[in-house]
Amino acid sequence: MKNDRNTFVKELKDRVAEFIRVREWERFHNPKDLAESICIEAAELLQLFQWVSNAEALEYDRDSVKLKRVGEEIADILIYSLSLSNVLGLDATQNVLKKIEVNERKYPVEKYKGRFK
């Protein structure tokens, strides 16, 4: 079974691209519409936590129905993000690693450890 431990980002990008290709959806998958779709799916994820306390949200991992719904929304966000990376020819791995480096410089451990401000 495929999981995070044994799957490469390229495999996911290729699988998303194939899903789109066989349905002939490429013409609908332009950067603007994909970016909008990411926002819509992120809002759907946020809606799952609307009016829920932090304590209740931390309990979602004990509720299989809620956990499944959260996983589905995260999957939608990732699928659209990978599709946008495909359309624009971006290397998702390199972008994530570069962004982490930027954030490490922006938020040095000695200044921000255990703090959010």
C-alpha positions in Angstrom: 0.0 0.0 0.0 1.3 3.4 -0.9 1.8 5.9 1.9 4.0 8.9 2.9 6.9 6.7 3.7 7.2 5.0 0.3 5.8 7.5 -2.2 7.6 10.3 -4.1 6.1 13.6 -4.9 6.7 12.9 -8.6 4.5 9.8 -8.3 1.7 11.9 -7.0 2.2 14.6 -9.6 2.2 12.0 -12.3 -1.0 10.3 -10.9 -2.8 13.6 -10.8 -1.7 14.5 -14.3 -2.9 11.1 -15.6 -6.3 11.5 -13.8 -6.7 14.8 -15.6 -5.4 13.7 -18.9 -7.7 10.7 -19.4 -10.7 12.9 -18.7 -9.4 15.5 -21.1 -9.7 18.2 -18.4 -6.4 19.9 -19.2 -8.2 22.9 -20.8 -10.0 23.5 -17.5 -6.8 23.3 -15.4 -5.3 26.8 -15.9 -3.4 28.6 -13.1 -6.2 31.0 -12.2 -8.9 28.3 -11.8 -6.5 25.9 -10.0 -5.6 28.7 -7.5 -9.3 29.4 -7.0 -9.9 25.7 -6.4 -7.2 25.5 -3.8 -8.8 28.4 -1.9 -12.3 26.8 -2.2 -11.0 23.5 -0.8 -9.1 25.3 2.0 -12.3 27.0 2.9 -14.1 23.6 3.0 -11.3 22.4 5.4 -11.8 25.5 7.5 -15.5 24.9 7.6 -14.9 21.5 9.3 -13.4 23.4 12.3 -15.9 26.3 12.3 -17.4 26.8 15.8 -15.1 24.1 17.3 -12.9 24.9 20.2 -9.2 24.1 20.1 -9.7 21.3 22.6 -12.4 19.8 20.3 -10.3 20.1 17.2 -7.5 18.3 19.0 -9.9 15.4 19.5 -10.5 14.9 15.7 -7.9 12.2 15.5 -10.2 10.1 17.7 -13.3 10.5 15.5 -13.0 8.5 12.3 -15.8 10.4 10.5 -14.3 13.8 11.2 -10.7 12.6 10.5 -11.9 11.1 7.2 -13.5 14.4 6.2 -10.4 16.4 7.1 -8.2 13.9 5.1 -10.5 14.3 2.1 -10.2 18.1 2.2 -6.4 18.0 2.6 -6.3 15.6 -0.3 -8.3 18.0 -2.5 -5.9 20.8 -1.6 -2.9 18.7 -2.4 -4.3 17.5 -5.6 -5.1 21.0 -6.9 -1.7 22.2 -5.6 0.1 19.4 -7.4 -1.9 20.1 -10.6 -1.0 23.8 -10.4 2.7 22.7 -10.0 2.3 20.5 -13.1 0.7 23.3 -15.2 3.3 25.8 -14.3 6.2 23.4 -14.5 7.2 23.9 -10.8 9.2 21.4 -8.8 7.0 21.1 -5.6 9.8 19.5 -3.6 12.3 22.3 -4.4 9.7 25.0 -3.7 8.9 23.5 -0.3 12.6 23.1 0.7 13.4 26.6 -0.5 10.5 28.1 1.4 11.6 26.2 4.6 15.0 27.8 4.2 13.4 31.3 3.8 11.4 30.6 6.9 14.4 29.4 8.8 16.1 32.8 8.1 13.0 34.7 8.8 12.3 32.9 12.1 15.6 31.9 13.7 15.3 29.3 16.4 17.1 31.5 19.0 14.5 34.3 18.5 11.3 32.3 17.9 11.6 29.0 19.8 8.3 28.5 21.7 7.0 31.8 20.4 4.7 32.9 17.6 5.3 36.6 17.7 
